[in-house]
Amino acid sequence: MPYIVIEEDRCKGCGLCTIACPKKLVSLSSQPNALGYTLAVFNNPENCTGCSLCAEMCPDVAITVFKEDN
């Protein structure tokens, strides 16, 4: 099952990943990180197709997509 990892220390909460995800699996949290940025969070990972659009859109390279073999 594919999944993504969002590096909290790199995310600045721009929201581009939330727009890019065709299944709307990435959203912005209500809690800021240590630097005061609202972080992106991964929701409903079982629905992720591993398309990598979220990672491609991230200007801070904070998202890594993993595609595991079944």
CHARMM-style PDB file with segment names, atoms N, HN, CA, C and O in Angstrom:
ATOM      1  N   MET     1       0.853  -1.174   0.000  1.00  0.00      PROA
ATOM      2  CA  MET     1       0.000   0.000   0.000  1.00  0.00      PROA
ATOM      3  C   MET     1       0.902   1.242   0.000  1.00  0.00      PROA
ATOM      4  O   MET     1       1.797   1.352   0.838  1.00  0.00      PROA
ATOM      5  N   PRO     2       0.676   2.168  -0.926  1.00  0.00      PROA
ATOM      6  CA  PRO     2       1.454   3.412  -0.937  1.00  0.00      PROA
ATOM      7  C   PRO     2       1.096   4.297   0.249  1.00  0.00      PROA
ATOM      8  O   PRO     2      -0.021   4.249   0.765  1.00  0.00      PROA
ATOM      9  N   TYR     3       2.052   5.096   0.667  1.00  0.00      PROA
ATOM     10  HN  TYR     3       2.959   5.135   0.249  1.00  0.00      PROA
ATOM     11  CA  TYR     3       1.793   6.067   1.724  1.00  0.00      PROA
ATOM     12  C   TYR     3       2.803   7.202   1.612  1.00  0.00      PROA
ATOM     13  O   TYR     3       3.826   7.075   0.938  1.00  0.00      PROA
ATOM     14  N   ILE     4       2.505   8.307   2.277  1.00  0.00      PROA
ATOM     15  HN  ILE     4       1.674   8.410   2.824  1.00  0.00      PROA
ATOM     16  CA  ILE     4       3.414   9.450   2.251  1.00  0.00      PROA
ATOM     17  C   ILE     4       3.883   9.774   3.667  1.00  0.00      PROA
ATOM     18  O   ILE     4       3.210   9.476   4.654  1.00  0.00      PROA
ATOM     19  N   VAL     5       5.056  10.392   3.729  1.00  0.00      PROA
ATOM     20  HN  VAL     5       5.602  10.634   2.928  1.00  0.00      PROA
ATOM     21  CA  VAL     5       5.596  10.880   4.989  1.00  0.00      PROA
ATOM     22  C   VAL     5       5.852  12.373   4.808  1.00  0.00      PROA
ATOM     23  O   VAL     5       6.490  12.791   3.842  1.00  0.00      PROA
ATOM     24  N   ILE     6       5.352  13.164   5.741  1.00  0.00      PROA
ATOM     25  HN  ILE     6       4.834  12.824   6.526  1.00  0.00      PROA
ATOM     26  CA  ILE     6       5.531  14.614   5.694  1.00  0.00      PROA
ATOM     27  C   ILE     6       6.505  15.006   6.793  1.00  0.00      PROA
ATOM     28  O   ILE     6       6.242  14.768   7.971  1.00  0.00      PROA
ATOM     29  N   GLU     7       7.630  15.607   6.414  1.00  0.00      PROA
ATOM     30  HN  GLU     7       7.844  15.800   5.456  1.00  0.00      PROA
ATOM     31  CA  GLU     7       8.631  16.042   7.383  1.00  0.00      PROA
ATOM     32  C   GLU     7       8.176  17.355   8.023  1.00  0.00      PROA
ATOM     33  O   GLU     7       8.125  18.395   7.366  1.00  0.00      PROA
ATOM     34  N   GLU     8       7.850  17.289   9.303  1.00  0.00      PROA
ATOM     35  HN  GLU     8       7.891  16.445   9.837  1.00  0.00      PROA
ATOM     36  CA  GLU     8       7.303  18.444  10.005  1.00  0.00      PROA
ATOM     37  C   GLU     8       8.260  19.629  10.027  1.00  0.00      PROA
ATOM     38  O   GLU     8       7.829  20.780   9.944  1.00  0.00      PROA
ATOM     39  N   ASP     9       9.541  19.357  10.135  1.00  0.00      PROA
ATOM     40  HN  ASP     9       9.891  18.422  10.202  1.00  0.00      PROA
ATOM     41  CA  ASP     9      10.501  20.458  10.220  1.00  0.00      PROA
ATOM     42  C   ASP     9      10.700  21.177   8.895  1.00  0.00      PROA
ATOM     43  O   ASP     9      11.291  22.257   8.867  1.00  0.00      PROA
ATOM     44  N   ARG    10      10.219  20.601   7.792  1.00  0.00      PROA
ATOM     45  HN  ARG    10       9.739  19.724   7.815  1.00  0.00      PROA
ATOM     46  CA  ARG    10      10.351  21.239   6.482  1.00  0.00      PROA
ATOM     47  C   ARG    10       9.056  21.878   5.992  1.00  0.00      PROA
ATOM     48  O   ARG    10       9.088  22.799   5.175  1.00  0.00      PROA
ATOM     49  N   CYS    11       7.920  21.395   6.486  1.00  0.00      PROA
ATOM     50  HN  CYS    11       7.895  20.648   7.150  1.00  0.00      PROA
ATOM     51  CA  CYS    11       6.615  21.866   6.024  1.00  0.00      PROA
ATOM     52  C   CYS    11       6.347  23.283   6.526  1.00  0.00      PROA
ATOM     53  O   CYS    11       6.497  23.581   7.710  1.00  0.00      PROA
ATOM     54  N   LYS    12       5.945  24.149   5.591  1.00  0.00      PROA
ATOM     55  HN  LYS    12       5.823  23.907   4.629  1.00  0.00      PROA
ATOM     56  CA  LYS    12       5.605  25.530   5.944  1.00  0.00      PROA
ATOM     57  C   LYS    12       4.117  25.821   5.785  1.00  0.00      PROA
ATOM     58  O   LYS    12       3.688  26.970   5.888  1.00  0.00      PROA
ATOM     59  N   GLY    13       3.334  24.773   5.535  1.00  0.00      PROA
ATOM     60  HN  GLY    13       3.683  23.840   5.452  1.00  0.00      PROA
ATOM     61  CA  GLY    13       1.884  24.918   5.479  1.00  0.00      PROA
ATOM     62  C   GLY    13       1.362  25.729   4.317  1.00  0.00      PROA
ATOM     63  O   GLY    13       0.354  26.423   4.451  1.00  0.00      PROA
ATOM     64  N   CYS    14       2.028  25.655   3.180  1.00  0.00      PROA
ATOM     65  HN  CYS    14       2.847  25.092   3.071  1.00  0.00      PROA
ATOM     66  CA  CYS    14       1.590  26.439   2.015  1.00  0.00      PROA
ATOM     67  C   CYS    14       0.265  25.928   1.449  1.00  0.00      PROA
ATOM     68  O   CYS    14      -0.495  26.695   0.857  1.00  0.00      PROA
ATOM     69  N   GLY    15      -0.015  24.621   1.632  1.00  0.00      PROA
ATOM     70  HN  GLY    15       0.602  23.998   2.113  1.00  0.00      PROA
ATOM     71  CA  GLY    15      -1.277  24.049   1.170  1.00  0.00      PROA
ATOM     72  C   GLY    15      -1.286  23.570  -0.266  1.00  0.00      PROA
ATOM     73  O   GLY    15      -2.319  23.096  -0.737  1.00  0.00      PROA
ATOM     74  N   LEU    16      -0.176  23.674  -0.981  1.00  0.00      PROA
ATOM     75  HN  LEU    16       0.663  24.060  -0.598  1.00  0.00      PROA
ATOM     76  CA  LEU    16      -0.160  23.218  -2.371  1.00  0.00      PROA
ATOM     77  C   LEU    16      -0.418  21.713  -2.476  1.00  0.00      PROA
ATOM     78  O   LEU    16      -1.039  21.253  -3.434  1.00  0.00      PROA
ATOM     79  N   CYS    17       0.053  20.964  -1.507  1.00  0.00      PROA
ATOM     80  HN  CYS    17       0.558  21.338  -0.729  1.00  0.00      PROA
ATOM     81  CA  CYS    17      -0.171  19.514  -1.519  1.00  0.00      PROA
ATOM     82  C   CYS    17      -1.651  19.188  -1.365  1.00  0.00      PROA
ATOM     83  O   CYS    17      -2.125  18.201  -1.926  1.00  0.00      PROA
ATOM     84  N   THR    18      -2.379  19.994  -0.620  1.00  0.00      PROA
ATOM     85  HN  THR    18      -1.994  20.797  -0.164  1.00  0.00      PROA
ATOM     86  CA  THR    18      -3.808  19.749  -0.418  1.00  0.00      PROA
ATOM     87  C   THR    18      -4.581  19.957  -1.711  1.00  0.00      PROA
ATOM     88  O   THR    18      -5.595  19.302  -1.954  1.00  0.00      PROA
ATOM     89  N   ILE    19      -4.100  20.861  -2.525  1.00  0.00      PROA
ATOM     90  HN  ILE    19      -3.277  21.392  -2.328  1.00  0.00      PROA
ATOM     91  CA  ILE    19      -4.733  21.131  -3.824  1.00  0.00      PROA
ATOM     92  C   ILE    19      -4.367  20.043  -4.828  1.00  0.00      PROA
ATOM     93  O   ILE    19      -5.193  19.656  -5.655  1.00  0.00      PROA
ATOM     94  N   ALA    20      -3.135  19.549  -4.757  1.00  0.00      PROA
ATOM     95  HN  ALA    20      -2.464  19.863  -4.085  1.00  0.00      PROA
ATOM     96  CA  ALA    20      -2.631  18.590  -5.734  1.00  0.00      PROA
ATOM     97  C   ALA    20      -3.218  17.192  -5.577  1.00  0.00      PROA
ATOM     98  O   ALA    20      -3.374  16.477  -6.567  1.00  0.00      PROA
ATOM     99  N   CYS    21      -3.542  16.792  -4.363  1.00  0.00      PROA
ATOM    100  HN  CYS    21      -3.415  17.372  -3.558  1.00  0.00      PROA
ATOM    101  CA  CYS    21      -4.006  15.426  -4.131  1.00  0.00      PROA
ATOM    102  C   CYS    21      -5.391  15.214  -4.742  1.00  0.00      PROA
ATOM    103  O   CYS    21      -6.357  15.847  -4.314  1.00  0.00      PROA
ATOM    104  N   PRO    22      -5.497  14.334  -5.736  1.00  0.00      PROA
ATOM    105  CA  PRO    22      -6.802  14.134  -6.384  1.00  0.00      PROA
ATOM    106  C   PRO    22      -7.829  13.477  -5.468  1.00  0.00      PROA
ATOM    107  O   PRO    22      -9.030  13.602  -5.705  1.00  0.00      PROA
ATOM    108  N   LYS    23      -7.383  12.787  -4.435  1.00  0.00      PROA
ATOM    109  HN  LYS    23      -6.407  12.685  -4.242  1.00  0.00      PROA
ATOM    110  CA  LYS    23      -8.302  12.122  -3.509  1.00  0.00      PROA
ATOM    111  C   LYS    23      -8.505  12.914  -2.226  1.00  0.00      PROA
ATOM    112  O   LYS    23      -9.211  12.466  -1.323  1.00  0.00      PROA
ATOM    113  N   LYS    24      -7.886  14.094  -2.139  1.00  0.00      PROA
ATOM    114  HN  LYS    24      -7.312  14.459  -2.872  1.00  0.00      PROA
ATOM    115  CA  LYS    24      -8.019  14.986  -0.976  1.00  0.00      PROA
ATOM    116  C   LYS    24      -7.603  14.287   0.324  1.00  0.00      PROA
ATOM    117  O   LYS    24      -8.289  14.387   1.341  1.00  0.00      PROA
ATOM    118  N   LEU    25      -6.461  13.573   0.273  1.00  0.00      PROA
ATOM    119  HN  LEU    25      -5.904  13.492  -0.553  1.00  0.00      PROA
ATOM    120  CA  LEU    25      -5.967  12.848   1.439  1.00  0.00      PROA
ATOM    121  C   LEU    25      -5.002  13.675   2.279  1.00  0.00      PROA
ATOM    122  O   LEU    25      -4.594  13.246   3.358  1.00  0.00      PROA
ATOM    123  N   VAL    26      -4.640  14.843   1.795  1.00  0.00      PROA
ATOM    124  HN  VAL    26      -4.972  15.191   0.919  1.00  0.00      PROA
ATOM    125  CA  VAL    26      -3.742  15.730   2.544  1.00  0.00      PROA
ATOM    126  C   VAL    26      -4.533  16.984   2.914  1.00  0.00      PROA
ATOM    127  O   VAL    26      -5.211  17.581   2.078  1.00  0.00      PROA
ATOM    128  N   SER    27      -4.430  17.366   4.181  1.00  0.00      PROA
ATOM    129  HN  SER    27      -3.879  16.882   4.860  1.00  0.00      PROA
ATOM    130  CA  SER    27      -5.105  18.574   4.644  1.00  0.00      PROA
ATOM    131  C   SER    27      -4.166  19.328   5.576  1.00  0.00      PROA
ATOM    132  O   SER    27      -3.107  18.819   5.943  1.00  0.00      PROA
ATOM    133  N   LEU    28      -4.550  20.526   5.953  1.00  0.00      PROA
ATOM    134  HN  LEU    28      -5.411  20.940   5.655  1.00  0.00      PROA
ATOM    135  CA  LEU    28      -3.750  21.299   6.896  1.00  0.00      PROA
ATOM    136  C   LEU    28      -4.294  21.099   8.299  1.00  0.00      PROA
ATOM    137  O   LEU    28      -5.502  21.171   8.526  1.00  0.00      PROA
ATOM    138  N   SER    29      -3.400  20.850   9.230  1.00  0.00      PROA
ATOM    139  HN  SER    29      -2.419  20.791   9.046  1.00  0.00      PROA
ATOM    140  CA  SER    29      -3.813  20.621  10.610  1.00  0.00      PROA
ATOM    141  C   SER    29      -4.197  21.940  11.272  1.00  0.00      PROA
ATOM    142  O   SER    29      -3.944  23.022  10.741  1.00  0.00      PROA
ATOM    143  N   SER    30      -4.798  21.823  12.415  1.00  0.00      PROA
ATOM    144  HN  SER    30      -5.003  20.945  12.846  1.00  0.00      PROA
ATOM    145  CA  SER    30      -5.147  23.026  13.168  1.00  0.00      PROA
ATOM    146  C   SER    30      -4.050  23.390  14.162  1.00  0.00      PROA
ATOM    147  O   SER    30      -4.093  24.460  14.769  1.00  0.00      PROA
ATOM    148  N   GLN    31      -3.065  22.503  14.331  1.00  0.00      PROA
ATOM    149  HN  GLN    31      -3.031  21.634  13.838  1.00  0.00      PROA
ATOM    150  CA  GLN    31      -1.971  22.734  15.276  1.00  0.00      PROA
ATOM    151  C   GLN    31      -0.703  23.166  14.539  1.00  0.00      PROA
ATOM    152  O   GLN    31      -0.275  22.484  13.607  1.00  0.00      PROA
ATOM    153  N   PRO    32      -0.100  24.276  14.934  1.00  0.00      PROA
ATOM    154  CA  PRO    32       1.157  24.701  14.299  1.00  0.00      PROA
ATOM    155  C   PRO    32       2.344  23.888  14.819  1.00  0.00      PROA
ATOM    156  O   PRO    32       2.293  23.311  15.905  1.00  0.00      PROA
ATOM    157  N   ASN    33       3.420  23.856  14.015  1.00  0.00      PROA
ATOM    158  HN  ASN    33       3.461  24.324  13.132  1.00  0.00      PROA
ATOM    159  CA  ASN    33       4.635  23.192  14.478  1.00  0.00      PROA
ATOM    160  C   ASN    33       5.446  24.156  15.341  1.00  0.00      PROA
ATOM    161  O   ASN    33       4.963  25.239  15.668  1.00  0.00      PROA
ATOM    162  N   ALA    34       6.655  23.785  15.709  1.00  0.00      PROA
ATOM    163  HN  ALA    34       7.047  22.904  15.442  1.00  0.00      PROA
ATOM    164  CA  ALA    34       7.489  24.595  16.600  1.00  0.00      PROA
ATOM    165  C   ALA    34       7.824  25.966  16.000  1.00  0.00      PROA
ATOM    166  O   ALA    34       8.103  26.918  16.729  1.00  0.00      PROA
ATOM    167  N   LEU    35       7.793  26.056  14.674  1.00  0.00      PROA
ATOM    168  HN  LEU    35       7.566  25.283  14.082  1.00  0.00      PROA
ATOM    169  CA  LEU    35       8.093  27.330  14.019  1.00  0.00      PROA
ATOM    170  C   LEU    35       6.851  28.184  13.776  1.00  0.00      PROA
ATOM    171  O   LEU    35       6.947  29.298  13.259  1.00  0.00      PROA
ATOM    172  N   GLY    36       5.689  27.658  14.150  1.00  0.00      PROA
ATOM    173  HN  GLY    36       5.611  26.754  14.569  1.00  0.00      PROA
ATOM    174  CA  GLY    36       4.451  28.405  13.993  1.00  0.00      PROA
ATOM    175  C   GLY    36       3.713  28.152  12.695  1.00  0.00      PROA
ATOM    176  O   GLY    36       2.708  28.808  12.423  1.00  0.00      PROA
ATOM    177  N   TYR    37       4.190  27.210  11.880  1.00  0.00      PROA
ATOM    178  HN  TYR    37       5.006  26.677  12.100  1.00  0.00      PROA
ATOM    179  CA  TYR    37       3.529  26.889  10.614  1.00  0.00      PROA
ATOM    180  C   TYR    37       2.453  25.837  10.833  1.00  0.00      PROA
ATOM    181  O   TYR    37       2.630  24.926  11.642  1.00  0.00      PROA
ATOM    182  N   THR    38       1.351  25.955  10.128  1.00  0.00      PROA
ATOM    183  HN  THR    38       1.207  26.695   9.471  1.00  0.00      PROA
ATOM    184  CA  THR    38       0.306  24.944  10.148  1.00  0.00      PROA
ATOM    185  C   THR    38       0.750  23.816   9.228  1.00  0.00      PROA
ATOM    186  O   THR    38       1.002  24.043   8.044  1.00  0.00      PROA
ATOM    187  N   LEU    39       0.844  22.630   9.751  1.00  0.00      PROA
ATOM    188  HN  LEU    39       0.639  22.446  10.713  1.00  0.00      PROA
ATOM    189  CA  LEU    39       1.396  21.502   9.013  1.00  0.00      PROA
ATOM    190  C   LEU    39       0.383  20.783   8.145  1.00  0.00      PROA
ATOM    191  O   LEU    39      -0.817  20.779   8.421  1.00  0.00      PROA
ATOM    192  N   ALA    40       0.904  20.170   7.080  1.00  0.00      PROA
ATOM    193  HN  ALA    40       1.879  20.173   6.857  1.00  0.00      PROA
ATOM    194  CA  ALA    40       0.103  19.272   6.272  1.00  0.00      PROA
ATOM    195  C   ALA    40       0.046  17.927   6.980  1.00  0.00      PROA
ATOM    196  O   ALA    40       1.032  17.496   7.578  1.00  0.00      PROA
ATOM    197  N   VAL    41      -1.096  17.267   6.915  1.00  0.00      PROA
ATOM    198  HN  VAL    41      -1.897  17.617   6.429  1.00  0.00      PROA
ATOM    199  CA  VAL    41      -1.263  15.947   7.512  1.00  0.00      PROA
ATOM    200  C   VAL    41      -1.880  14.998   6.485  1.00  0.00      PROA
ATOM    201  O   VAL    41      -2.647  15.413   5.617  1.00  0.00      PROA
ATOM    202  N   PHE    42      -1.528  13.721   6.603  1.00  0.00      PROA
ATOM    203  HN  PHE    42      -0.905  13.384   7.309  1.00  0.00      PROA
ATOM    204  CA  PHE    42      -1.981  12.673   5.698  1.00  0.00      PROA
ATOM    205  C   PHE    42      -3.173  11.968   6.325  1.00  0.00      PROA
ATOM    206  O   PHE    42      -3.061  11.425   7.424  1.00  0.00      PROA
ATOM    207  N   ASN    43      -4.306  11.969   5.647  1.00  0.00      PROA
ATOM    208  HN  ASN    43      -4.397  12.410   4.754  1.00  0.00      PROA
ATOM    209  CA  ASN    43      -5.537  11.362   6.141  1.00  0.00      PROA
ATOM    210  C   ASN    43      -5.927  10.172   5.267  1.00  0.00      PROA
ATOM    211  O   ASN    43      -5.656  10.169   4.067  1.00  0.00      PROA
ATOM    212  N   ASN    44      -6.548   9.185   5.851  1.00  0.00      PROA
ATOM    213  HN  ASN    44      -6.769   9.188   6.827  1.00  0.00      PROA
ATOM    214  CA  ASN    44      -7.072   8.024   5.121  1.00  0.00      PROA
ATOM    215  C   ASN    44      -6.016   7.382   4.211  1.00  0.00      PROA
ATOM    216  O   ASN    44      -6.225   7.287   3.002  1.00  0.00      PROA
ATOM    217  N   PRO    45      -4.894   6.944   4.774  1.00  0.00      PROA
ATOM    218  CA  PRO    45      -3.806   6.403   3.953  1.00  0.00      PROA
ATOM    219  C   PRO    45      -4.206   5.189   3.119  1.00  0.00      PROA
ATOM    220  O   PRO    45      -3.574   4.899   2.103  1.00  0.00      PROA
ATOM    221  N   GLU    46      -5.247   4.479   3.541  1.00  0.00      PROA
ATOM    222  HN  GLU    46      -5.760   4.714   4.367  1.00  0.00      PROA
ATOM    223  CA  GLU    46      -5.681   3.308   2.771  1.00  0.00      PROA
ATOM    224  C   GLU    46      -6.201   3.674   1.388  1.00  0.00      PROA
ATOM    225  O   GLU    46      -6.325   2.802   0.528  1.00  0.00      PROA
ATOM    226  N   ASN    47      -6.505   4.944   1.158  1.00  0.00      PROA
ATOM    227  HN  ASN    47      -6.404   5.652   1.856  1.00  0.00      PROA
ATOM    228  CA  ASN    47      -7.017   5.395  -0.137  1.00  0.00      PROA
ATOM    229  C   ASN    47      -5.943   5.971  -1.043  1.00  0.00      PROA
ATOM    230  O   ASN    47      -6.237   6.376  -2.167  1.00  0.00      PROA
ATOM    231  N   CYS    48      -4.699   6.015  -0.571  1.00  0.00      PROA
ATOM    232  HN  CYS    48      -4.460   5.686   0.342  1.00  0.00      PROA
ATOM    233  CA  CYS    48      -3.607   6.611  -1.350  1.00  0.00      PROA
ATOM    234  C   CYS    48      -3.226   5.710  -2.524  1.00  0.00      PROA
ATOM    235  O   CYS    48      -3.059   4.502  -2.353  1.00  0.00      PROA
ATOM    236  N   THR    49      -3.090   6.293  -3.709  1.00  0.00      PROA
ATOM    237  HN  THR    49      -3.226   7.274  -3.848  1.00  0.00      PROA
ATOM    238  CA  THR    49      -2.693   5.541  -4.902  1.00  0.00      PROA
ATOM    239  C   THR    49      -1.208   5.667  -5.189  1.00  0.00      PROA
ATOM    240  O   THR    49      -0.689   4.976  -6.065  1.00  0.00      PROA
ATOM    241  N   GLY    50      -0.511   6.543  -4.461  1.00  0.00      PROA
ATOM    242  HN  GLY    50      -0.933   7.105  -3.749  1.00  0.00      PROA
ATOM    243  CA  GLY    50       0.922   6.744  -4.687  1.00  0.00      PROA
ATOM    244  C   GLY    50       1.219   7.558  -5.928  1.00  0.00      PROA
ATOM    245  O   GLY    50       2.279   7.387  -6.530  1.00  0.00      PROA
ATOM    246  N   CYS    51       0.328   8.427  -6.324  1.00  0.00      PROA
ATOM    247  HN  CYS    51      -0.533   8.565  -5.834  1.00  0.00      PROA
ATOM    248  CA  CYS    51       0.500   9.205  -7.560  1.00  0.00      PROA
ATOM    249  C   CYS    51       1.653  10.215  -7.475  1.00  0.00      PROA
ATOM    250  O   CYS    51       2.180  10.644  -8.502  1.00  0.00      PROA
ATOM    251  N   SER    52       2.038  10.590  -6.262  1.00  0.00      PROA
ATOM    252  HN  SER    52       1.610  10.241  -5.428  1.00  0.00      PROA
ATOM    253  CA  SER    52       3.166  11.504  -6.004  1.00  0.00      PROA
ATOM    254  C   SER    52       2.914  12.965  -6.358  1.00  0.00      PROA
ATOM    255  O   SER    52       3.847  13.769  -6.339  1.00  0.00      PROA
ATOM    256  N   LEU    53       1.689  13.321  -6.677  1.00  0.00      PROA
ATOM    257  HN  LEU    53       0.932  12.668  -6.692  1.00  0.00      PROA
ATOM    258  CA  LEU    53       1.405  14.718  -7.016  1.00  0.00      PROA
ATOM    259  C   LEU    53       1.655  15.641  -5.830  1.00  0.00      PROA
ATOM    260  O   LEU    53       2.106  16.772  -6.011  1.00  0.00      PROA
ATOM    261  N   CYS    54       1.369  15.173  -4.628  1.00  0.00      PROA
ATOM    262  HN  CYS    54       1.002  14.255  -4.481  1.00  0.00      PROA
ATOM    263  CA  CYS    54       1.594  16.000  -3.441  1.00  0.00      PROA
ATOM    264  C   CYS    54       3.086  16.322  -3.295  1.00  0.00      PROA
ATOM    265  O   CYS    54       3.454  17.462  -3.014  1.00  0.00      PROA
ATOM    266  N   ALA    55       3.935  15.319  -3.487  1.00  0.00      PROA
ATOM    267  HN  ALA    55       3.636  14.392  -3.716  1.00  0.00      PROA
ATOM    268  CA  ALA    55       5.385  15.518  -3.369  1.00  0.00      PROA
ATOM    269  C   ALA    55       5.921  16.409  -4.472  1.00  0.00      PROA
ATOM    270  O   ALA    55       6.812  17.225  -4.237  1.00  0.00      PROA
ATOM    271  N   GLU    56       5.383  16.259  -5.672  1.00  0.00      PROA
ATOM    272  HN  GLU    56       4.659  15.597  -5.862  1.00  0.00      PROA
ATOM    273  CA  GLU    56       5.833  17.087  -6.792  1.00  0.00      PROA
ATOM    274  C   GLU    56       5.483  18.560  -6.581  1.00  0.00      PROA
ATOM    275  O   GLU    56       6.231  19.441  -7.004  1.00  0.00      PROA
ATOM    276  N   MET    57       4.367  18.827  -5.938  1.00  0.00      PROA
ATOM    277  HN  MET    57       3.759  18.111  -5.594  1.00  0.00      PROA
ATOM    278  CA  MET    57       3.930  20.208  -5.718  1.00  0.00      PROA
ATOM    279  C   MET    57       4.617  20.879  -4.540  1.00  0.00      PROA
ATOM    280  O   MET    57       4.633  22.107  -4.458  1.00  0.00      PROA
ATOM    281  N   CYS    58       5.186  20.099  -3.626  1.00  0.00      PROA
ATOM    282  HN  CYS    58       5.174  19.101  -3.692  1.00  0.00      PROA
ATOM    283  CA  CYS    58       5.764  20.661  -2.402  1.00  0.00      PROA
ATOM    284  C   CYS    58       7.043  21.443  -2.697  1.00  0.00      PROA
ATOM    285  O   CYS    58       8.044  20.853  -3.101  1.00  0.00      PROA
ATOM    286  N   PRO    59       7.022  22.775  -2.497  1.00  0.00      PROA
ATOM    287  CA  PRO    59       8.208  23.583  -2.799  1.00  0.00      PROA
ATOM    288  C   PRO    59       9.341  23.394  -1.791  1.00  0.00      PROA
ATOM    289  O   PRO    59      10.478  23.784  -2.059  1.00  0.00      PROA
ATOM    290  N   ASP    60       9.043  22.805  -0.641  1.00  0.00      PROA
ATOM    291  HN  ASP    60       8.120  22.488  -0.423  1.00  0.00      PROA
ATOM    292  CA  ASP    60      10.063  22.612   0.393  1.00  0.00      PROA
ATOM    293  C   ASP    60      10.541  21.167   0.493  1.00  0.00      PROA
ATOM    294  O   ASP    60      11.272  20.816   1.419  1.00  0.00      PROA
ATOM    295  N   VAL    61      10.133  20.334  -0.454  1.00  0.00      PROA
ATOM    296  HN  VAL    61       9.539  20.619  -1.207  1.00  0.00      PROA
ATOM    297  CA  VAL    61      10.530  18.926  -0.516  1.00  0.00      PROA
ATOM    298  C   VAL    61      10.300  18.250   0.844  1.00  0.00      PROA
ATOM    299  O   VAL    61      11.168  17.542   1.353  1.00  0.00      PROA
ATOM    300  N   ALA    62       9.134  18.481   1.407  1.00  0.00      PROA
ATOM    301  HN  ALA    62       8.429  19.057   0.992  1.00  0.00      PROA
ATOM    302  CA  ALA    62       8.799  17.952   2.723  1.00  0.00      PROA
ATOM    303  C   ALA    62       8.039  16.638   2.657  1.00  0.00      PROA
ATOM    304  O   ALA    62       7.794  16.016   3.690  1.00  0.00      PROA
ATOM    305  N   ILE    63       7.663  16.206   1.455  1.00  0.00      PROA
ATOM    306  HN  ILE    63       7.862  16.712   0.616  1.00  0.00      PROA
ATOM    307  CA  ILE    63       6.842  15.000   1.302  1.00  0.00      PROA
ATOM    308  C   ILE    63       7.603  13.936   0.536  1.00  0.00      PROA
ATOM    309  O   ILE    63       8.171  14.191  -0.525  1.00  0.00      PROA
ATOM    310  N   THR    64       7.601  12.726   1.104  1.00  0.00      PROA
ATOM    311  HN  THR    64       7.139  12.518   1.967  1.00  0.00      PROA
ATOM    312  CA  THR    64       8.189  11.564   0.430  1.00  0.00      PROA
ATOM    313  C   THR    64       7.086  10.538   0.243  1.00  0.00      PROA
ATOM    314  O   THR    64       6.317  10.260   1.163  1.00  0.00      PROA
ATOM    315  N   VAL    65       7.018   9.982  -0.949  1.00  0.00      PROA
ATOM    316  HN  VAL    65       7.643  10.208  -1.696  1.00  0.00      PROA
ATOM    317  CA  VAL    65       6.002   8.967  -1.256  1.00  0.00      PROA
ATOM    318  C   VAL    65       6.669   7.602  -1.296  1.00  0.00      PROA
ATOM    319  O   VAL    65       7.697   7.425  -1.950  1.00  0.00      PROA
ATOM    320  N   PHE    66       6.088   6.644  -0.600  1.00  0.00      PROA
ATOM    321  HN  PHE    66       5.253   6.787  -0.069  1.00  0.00      PROA
ATOM    322  CA  PHE    66       6.582   5.290  -0.572  1.00  0.00      PROA
ATOM    323  C   PHE    66       5.559   4.386  -1.231  1.00  0.00      PROA
ATOM    324  O   PHE    66       4.365   4.454  -0.936  1.00  0.00      PROA
ATOM    325  N   LYS    67       6.045   3.534  -2.134  1.00  0.00      PROA
ATOM    326  HN  LYS    67       7.014   3.480  -2.374  1.00  0.00      PROA
ATOM    327  CA  LYS    67       5.168   2.587  -2.827  1.00  0.00      PROA
ATOM    328  C   LYS    67       5.660   1.194  -2.470  1.00  0.00      PROA
ATOM    329  O   LYS    67       6.656   0.727  -3.023  1.00  0.00      PROA
ATOM    330  N   GLU    68       4.974   0.527  -1.555  1.00  0.00      PROA
ATOM    331  HN  GLU    68       4.164   0.906  -1.106  1.00  0.00      PROA
ATOM    332  CA  GLU    68       5.366  -0.801  -1.105  1.00  0.00      PROA
ATOM    333  C   GLU    68       4.753  -1.871  -1.999  1.00  0.00      PROA
ATOM    334  O   GLU    68       3.632  -1.738  -2.490  1.00  0.00      PROA
ATOM    335  N   ASP    69       5.517  -2.924  -2.190  1.00  0.00      PROA
ATOM    336  HN  ASP    69       6.427  -3.033  -1.791  1.00  0.00      PROA
ATOM    337  CA  ASP    69       4.991  -4.074  -2.928  1.00  0.00      PROA
ATOM    338  C   ASP    69       4.120  -4.899  -2.006  1.00  0.00      PROA
ATOM    339  O   ASP    69       4.419  -5.048  -0.822  1.00  0.00      PROA
ATOM    340  N   ASN    70       3.041  -5.436  -2.551  1.00  0.00      PROA
ATOM    341  HN  ASN    70       2.798  -5.315  -3.514  1.00  0.00      PROA
ATOM    342  CA  ASN    70       2.144  -6.270  -1.736  1.00  0.00      PROA
ATOM    343  C   ASN    70       2.674  -7.649  -1.604  1.00  0.00      PROA
ATOM    344  OT1 ASN    70       2.054  -8.490  -0.954  1.00  0.00      PROA
TER     345      ASN     70
END
